[in-house]
Amino acid sequence: MNIYSQYSAQTFPEGPANSSTLTKQNFIEILYDRMGLSRAEAASVVESIFAEIQRALLEGRDVKLANFGTFSTRDKVARPGRNPKTGEQHEISARRVVTFVPAPHLRDSVASFVEPDVAAVASE
């Protein structure tokens, strides 16, 4: 086992959410493994949650998740812009965007995360 795989095993323990990117499929597997739902039931739950979040944002409502953060929408006005490759001027159209503001708990947890020392893992 090389240094990286030892480090990876400690950082991302075994289980459905052990990859560096968490996907809908990972959420389905987590519900299947930990809650005992069938994969079809778990998929339905995950799809329902994401559909409700999307519906709320489309209606202009905020989505607040305790200890995680708030998703909201914001209207941006049209503004001048340019193509960075060619320098050609054009107008960036007005649009609505989704914003995310992390909860203080999440922000502090991420900010205080200290990556394990790879050298220490290798010596174990």
Sequence and secondary structure as in RCSB ss.txt:
>XXXX:A:sequence
MNIYSQYSAQTFPEGPANSSTLTKQNFIEILYDRMGLSRAEAASVVESIFAEIQRALLEGRDVKLANFGTFSTRD
KVARPGRNPKTGEQHEISARRVVTFVPAPHLRDSVASFVEPDVAAVASE
>XXXX:A:secstr
  HHHHHHHHHS SSTT SSS  HHHHHHHHHHHH   HHHHHHHHHHHHHHHHHHHHTT  EEETTTEEEEEEE
E  EEEE TTT  EEEE  EEEEEEEE HHHHHHHHT     HHHHHH 
